[in-house]
Amino acid sequence: MVAAEKETGLTMKFLYILVSDENDIYYEQTLVSVVSLRRHNPNAFISLIVDDRTAENLTGFRASIKDLIGEYKIISFEKGLSNKVRSRHLKTNMRNLIEGDFLYIDGDTVIVEPLNISFGNDCDIAAVSDLHARENDKYRTKHKQFNKNIDRLNFSLSLNDLYFNSGVIYAKDSEKSKAFFDLWHKRYLYCAENAIYTDQLSFNESNHQLGFPIKEMSGEWNCQVREAYNHLYRAKIIYSFLCNAKIIHFFGSGIDGKKEPHPLMKNDFFEKLKKEQGIGEDSLKVIYNAKNGFYGGPQKWVPNVRFPLFFIYRQFPRIYSTILFVKKKLHCSI
């Protein structure tokens, strides 16, 4: 792991990108993440990049995020460009829009610990592996659409490569980093021309083409917890990262028909903020204590458990509720 924790003060910017309107919950999600960052890192320098359309609707409650940031930039686009594409344009080009080293953080996250981190001089870009998977991950090798897209785009990236998640990215203010983002932006535009609007394929293709400049960060810096609920064979490794998590990445909002195990994985939480036009005391408690908000989660986070059973709740809510009931009756721990 190139990234190493340190006890000294923060030395880099923390960057968010926001493209939103009153009909979605992206503003509320990003606000929650920024509030949690400010809670655990009161002296953090936070930057926010928005598009021109979002800037126009950041009024009233939606303007409150500006009080928490130190740098605010507005980037204009052609009127016909969708919000999804605007967001990806900003993200893949963000190295050219902000000066200084930064840690980019997706809006669907919550910070649960101080973010004290340093990088070696040879590190220009760093990220966490996607889904906390390794090379030749069985999910990805069997994912027909994923492999179809690679073939369709004639990309050179291989399943032998470590595939990175773009939800948390360290970017040094260096020529190598700028060259990477230039290629990433170019590769993303090519993907968009082929109606593929996700940014991770182009992110990882750029890494492959440039000789793998992305260094791996430890999983606690982008703990992709939803994946433990979706694929239980990953639960143990993700639990070990969750025990020491710095940033928890929830992967957007709730999915209909599934029992969401955490308030910040539910649309209702963010819709409440929108309805109330603010973050009330009850909501702040959820945000400030997010790591302990998982249904049935442990009272103490001990990494060396045999299997963290609370992860079965999303797929088997009745079974896990029964287990909890029996546990309480027997006064034993799982």
N, C-alpha and C positions, 0 to 999 in steps of 0.2 A: 504494500500500500504506500503510495507516494505521499498522500496527505497525512499530516501528523498533528495531533492536538498540541496546543500550547496554552500557557497560563497568562500570557501577556495580553494586552488589549487588542481589540479588533483592528485589522489593518487593511481591510478591503470593503468595497461596497457590496450591498445586498440588493439585487435587482429583481424587480417584478415587471411583468408586461400585462396590460389590461386592455382588452377589447370587449365592450359590453354595452348593453342597453337595458332599459327597464323591464324587458320581458324575460331576461335570463337571470341566473344567480351567480354569474362570474364575478361581479363586483363584490357581492357579499362574501363569497369564498375568499377572494383576494384580501378583503378587509380583515377577515378572521386570521388569515396567515400573517398579515402585517402586525396585527394586534398581538399575536402570540410571539412574534419575533421581538417586538418592542418590550414585551413583558420579560423575556429571558435575556435580552440584549439591549438594555436601556440606552446605551450609547452608540448603537449601531447606526451607520450611515446607510439609509435606504433610498434607492432610486426607483422611480416609476416611469415607464414609457407607455403612453397611450396613443391611439390614433385620433385624428381630428374629430371623428364622429362621436367617439366616446367622450372626448373633452367637452363637447357641447352638452352632454347629458349629466355631467358630474356637478350637479347642483343639489342644494339641500343636504339630506342625509348622504347622498352619493358623493358629496364633496368632502365628507369628513376624513377620508383617507389621506387627503392632502396635508392634514395637520400632523401626520405621523411620518412623513417622508422629508428627506433633505434635498432631493433633486427630482424635478418633474419635467418631462419632455413630451412634446406633442409632435407626431409625425403625420403628415397629410398624405392621403391617397386619392385615387380616382373614385368618384362617387359610386360607380357600379360594382366595386370590389366588395365581396361578402365579408362579414365579420370573421369567419373562419380563416379565410385567406389573409386578411389583414393581420390577424394574430400571428400566423406562421411567417409572414413577411417580416414582421418586427422581430420575432424570435431568432430566425435564421440570420438576420442582419444586425443583431443587437451589439456585437463587438464594434461595429463601425458607428454606433449611435451614442456610446458611452465611453468616457475616458476612465482609465484606471483599472486595476484588477477588480473583478467582481465574482460573486457567487450568485448565479441566477437560480431562482426558486419558482416553480409552478405555483399557481394560485390555489390549487386544490390540496393544500398541505397545511400542517400545523407544526410549529416549532415547539419542542418540549424540553430543550436544554440550551444552555449557552453555546453559541456557535464559535468557539475558539479553535482556529485551524490555521495551519501554515503549510506551504507547499515548497518542495525543493526547487532550486533554480532551474532544473531541467524540465520542469512541468509547466506546459503552456495551456493545456486543457485537461480536465479531469471530470469523471462521471462515475456513476454506480451501474453495475450490470443490470440489464432489464430483467424484471421478474426475479432477480437474484439468482439467475440461472448461469450455468457455465457453458463452455463451448459444446456444440452438438447437442443442445438441450432437446429432449424428446418431444416436448410440446411444439417447439419451433420446427423441427425436422418433419413433423407430421401435419403442420399447419398449411393446408393446401393454398389458401388465399395468399398467405405470406410468401410462399415459394413461387406462386404464380406471378405475383407482383415483381419479384426479383427478376424472373425470366422475361416478363413483359417489358421491363425497363432496361433490360440487358445490363444489369448492374453486376459489378465484379465481386461484391462482398460474398463471403463464404460462410457456411454454417460452422466451419472450423474457427471462425473469428469469435471473439467475445463480443456479444451484442449489448450495447449500452442504452440505458434509459436517459431521455433528454429532459427529465423533470427537474433535476438539480445539476447544474453545470458550473464548474469553475473555469474562468477564462482569464488568463494573464493578458496584460496590455503589452503584447509583443507582436512582432512581425509574423511569427509562426502561427500564433492564435488568429491574427487577422486573415492570414492566407487560408486557414481552415474555414473560418466563417464565410469568406468569399466563395469558396467552393461549395460549402453547405447551402448557401443561399442559391447559388446557381443550380445545384442538384435538386433543391426543393422546387424551384420554378419549373424544372423539367418534369418532376413528379406531378405538379399541379396541371401542367399541360396534358398529362395523361390521366387526369381525374383521380389522382392519388394524393390526398391532401394531408396525410399524416407527415410529421417531420422526422420521425425516427429512421425511416429507411434511408433518407438522404443524409442524415446525421452519420449513420454507420457506414454508408457508402463512401462518404468523404473521408472517414477514418481509414478505410481500407485503401483508398486511392493515394492518400498522403503518407502511407507507411506506418499507420497506427500511432499517431501522436497522442491519442486520448489515453491518459493514465487512469487506472482504476482506483476509485475511492471506496472505502469500506461501506458496507450496506446500511449502517446506522445513519448515514448522511442522506439517505433517500430510501427510507424503509417502506417498501411497497406492500403494505399490509393486506390489501384486498386480495392479493394473489395467494396468500396463505389460506384464505377462506374459499377461494375458487378452486385451488388445486391443493388438496390436503397433503400430498407428498412433499410439498415445499414448506409445510407448516413449521417443522422443527428448525430449519435454517433461518427462516424469517423471524421466528420467535427469538432466536439468539440475537438478531439485530434489533428487534423491538425492545428487548431488555435494556439495551444501551442506546436507544434511539436518540438522535438529535432532531431529525426532521421525519415526520410521518407523512407519507404520501397516500392519500385516500383514493386516488383515481376518480376524480369527478364526483358525481352525485349518485343517489340511489338508483337501483334497477327494479322496475316493477316486478312483483311476484316473489321477491326475495326478502327475507328478514334481515334488515341491516343491523349489525351488531354494535354500532357506535352512532351517537347523535350526529357527528360530523360526516357520516356516510349517508345521511338522510336529507332529501330535498327540504323536508318540513322545517329543519333547523334554520336554513337560510331564507326560506320564505317567511319565517317568523320575523327575522331581522328586517326584512323588507317591509312587512306589514307594520311593524312597530317603529320603523324609521330610526332604529338605533340598536345598540347592544345592551340589553338589560343585565341585571346582576346575575340572574340564573344562567344566562347565556355565557357571561364572562367566566363563571365557575366551570362550565363545560370546556371552554377554550383554555383556561389556565391549568386545568387538570386533565387535559386530553388523553394523556397516556393511561390514565386510570378509568377511562370511560367505556372500555370494551365490556360488553355484556358477559358476565361470568369470568372476567379476567382475574388474574391472581392479585392478591393483596401485596405480595412481594415478588419482584421480578428476578427469578433465579434462572440463569441460562441453562443449567444442566438437568432439565426435566426430561423424562422419557418421551412424552408427547403432550403438547399443550392442548388439552381437550376442548378448551373454549372456542377453538377455531372451527369446530364442527357445527356451531350454532347456525351459521348462515344456510348451510345445505340441509341440516337436520335439526331444525329448531325444537321440535317436539321431543326428540330423543335427548337433546342436551338439557332441555328444561326438566325432563324427568331425572336426569343425572344430578342436576343441581338440587332438586327436591330430595333425592335420596341422600345426597351429601349433607344437606342441612339436618336431615333426620338422624344420620349416623354421626354427625359432628366430626367428619373426617375430611381430609384434603385430597384433591384430585391432582 
